[in-house]
Amino acid sequence: MASLTSSNSSLTKSSGEARLKESFRGFWDYVSPAWAGKFLDRWCTRAMRSRIEPMKKMARQLRRHRQLLLNWIKARDSVSLGAVEGQN
């Protein structure tokens, strides 16, 4: 019975991890840095409240790089990567 409980717990964690991972994909669709920031803050809060250590680690990393991620959202449509690739 104990092994059934532990495997059920790991199944719940892996499905929670998959839901969190899948929900983060929405971040890349934002156009406004302000709305992207709100999404990022809410996502990181949910991840930190989960008992899934890899998601907590990811949330901490995203929080550390928050401003860089929002800068990317802001500059995404204004910077042509062709010019950057041409310099390589």
C-alpha positions as CSV (number, residue, x, y, z in Angstrom):
1,M,0.0,0.0,0.0
2,A,2.9,2.4,0.8
3,S,4.4,1.9,-2.7
4,L,1.0,2.7,-4.3
5,T,0.8,5.9,-2.3
6,S,4.4,6.9,-3.2
7,S,3.9,6.2,-6.9
8,N,0.6,8.1,-6.8
9,S,2.4,11.0,-5.2
10,S,5.1,11.0,-7.9
11,L,2.4,10.9,-10.6
12,T,0.7,13.9,-9.1
13,K,4.0,15.8,-9.0
14,S,4.8,14.9,-12.6
15,S,1.3,16.0,-13.8
16,G,1.7,19.2,-11.8
17,E,5.1,19.8,-13.4
18,A,3.7,19.2,-16.9
19,R,0.8,21.7,-16.2
20,L,3.2,24.3,-14.9
21,K,5.6,23.8,-17.9
22,E,2.8,23.9,-20.4
23,S,1.3,27.0,-18.9
24,F,4.6,28.9,-19.1
25,R,4.5,28.6,-22.9
26,G,1.9,31.4,-22.9
27,F,4.6,33.8,-21.7
28,W,6.2,34.0,-25.2
29,D,2.9,35.1,-26.7
30,Y,2.8,38.4,-24.8
31,V,3.4,41.7,-26.7
32,S,3.3,44.0,-23.7
33,P,6.2,43.8,-21.2
34,A,3.8,44.9,-18.4
35,W,1.4,42.0,-19.0
36,A,4.3,39.6,-19.5
37,G,5.7,40.7,-16.2
38,K,2.3,40.1,-14.4
39,F,2.1,36.6,-16.0
40,L,5.7,35.9,-15.0
41,D,5.1,37.0,-11.4
42,R,1.9,34.8,-11.1
43,W,3.6,31.8,-12.7
44,C,6.6,32.1,-10.4
45,T,4.4,32.3,-7.4
46,R,2.5,29.2,-8.4
47,A,5.8,27.3,-9.1
48,M,7.2,28.3,-5.7
49,R,4.0,27.1,-3.9
50,S,4.3,23.8,-5.6
51,R,6.2,21.0,-3.9
52,I,8.2,20.3,-7.1
53,E,11.8,21.3,-6.6
54,P,12.8,21.6,-10.3
55,M,9.9,24.0,-10.8
56,K,11.0,26.0,-7.8
57,K,14.5,26.2,-9.1
58,M,13.2,27.4,-12.5
59,A,11.1,30.0,-10.8
60,R,14.1,31.3,-8.9
61,Q,16.1,31.5,-12.1
62,L,13.3,33.3,-14.0
63,R,13.0,35.8,-11.1
64,R,16.7,36.5,-11.3
65,H,16.5,37.1,-15.1
66,R,13.1,38.8,-15.0
67,Q,14.3,42.2,-16.5
68,L,16.2,40.5,-19.3
69,L,13.1,38.4,-20.2
70,L,10.9,41.5,-20.3
71,N,13.5,43.4,-22.3
72,W,13.3,40.5,-24.8
73,I,9.6,40.9,-25.0
74,K,10.0,44.7,-25.6
75,A,12.7,44.3,-28.3
76,R,11.4,41.2,-30.0
77,D,9.8,42.9,-32.9
78,S,12.2,45.8,-33.3
79,V,15.4,43.9,-33.6
80,S,16.2,41.9,-36.8
81,L,18.2,38.9,-36.0
82,G,19.5,38.7,-39.6
83,A,21.9,41.6,-38.9
84,V,23.2,39.8,-35.9
85,E,23.6,36.5,-37.8
86,G,25.4,38.4,-40.6
87,Q,28.1,39.4,-38.2
88,N,28.9,35.8,-37.2
